[in-house]
Amino acid sequence: MTTVPRQPSSPDEEPRQAPDRGRVIRRRALTLLTIVLLIGIPAGYLVISANQSRNSGKDKEAKYSATGLTIGWPSKVQRRLYETPIPGYSRNVAYYETNNYKVSRLYAQFLTSNAGLDTFLKRAGSDTDELKKGDLAISDRDRNVAGWEFTGPGPWYGLTRSQKDPSPTQTIVVNRSNPDHPMVFVVSMTHP
C-alpha cells in the first residue's frame, strides 16, 4: 500500500510550511561537523604520521650517508660482529662502518693504556709480540676512507690478522708516540 501525499482539499486549507530556516542551518552544521570528525581527523592524523615518518627517514639517511669517523662507540653488536673489543676505559673513540653486497668494514680508533692494548689484542686473538715496527698494515684506500694520515710522530706498529670467512680479517696499526697511551687504529673487514 502506497501513500499519496495529501493535497489540500479546499482553498481555505493552508499547505504545510517549509521547515524553519534556523533549523536547516543547524542540521547542515551538524552534518558538516560529523563529516569533519569522521574524515578530517583521521586524514589529519595520516598527514602528521607521514610527515614524522619522512623526517625519521631523513635522519637515518643523514646518519648512514655520513663519511668519515663518527665520535662515539660502535654498538655492542658491531663490536661483536667485527670482533673489535675496544677496552671499556678507552678515550677518543670513533668509528665508521661501510656496507655493500660484497664486503662490510668497521673502521675504529681509540686511545688506551698499555694494559688496554694487551687486552684488546688478546680478545682479538693476537698479542703485542705480533706487532711489527714500521708496518703500516692499513691500506691507503682504507686510510682515505677513514681520514687517517699516519705521518705524525711514531713509532708505528702494525699487524694483519686473517681469518676464514665469515670471521673478519683485521688490520691494526698502533701509534706508540706516547709510550703509556697507545693510539689504536683498526679496520675489520667481513664478507656477508
Stockholm file with secondary structure:
# STOCKHOLM 1.0

chainA/1-192         MTTVPRQPSSPDEEPRQAPDRGRVIRRRALTLLTIVLLIGIPAGYLVISANQSRNSGKDKEAKYSATGLTIGWPSKVQRRLYETPIPGYSRNVAYYETNNYKVSRLYAQFLTSNAGLDTFLKRAGSDTDELKKGDLAISDRDRNVAGWEFTGPGPWYGLTRSQKDPSPTQTIVVNRSNPDHPMVFVVSMTHP
#=GR chainA/1-192 SS CCCCCCCCSSTTSCCCCCCCHHHHHHHHHHHHHHHIIIIIHHHHHHHHHHHHHHHHHHHHHHHHHCCSCEESCCCHHHHHHTTCCCCTTCEEEEEEEEECSSCEEEEEEEECCHHHHHHHHHHTTCCGGGCEETCCCSCHHHHHHHTCCTTSSCCEEEEEECCCTTSCEEEEEEECSSTTSCEEEEEEEECC
#=GC SS_cons         CCCCCCCCSSTTSCCCCCCCHHHHHHHHHHHHHHHIIIIIHHHHHHHHHHHHHHHHHHHHHHHHHCCSCEESCCCHHHHHHTTCCCCTTCEEEEEEEEECSSCEEEEEEEECCHHHHHHHHHHTTCCGGGCEETCCCSCHHHHHHHTCCTTSSCCEEEEEECCCTTSCEEEEEEECSSTTSCEEEEEEEECC
//
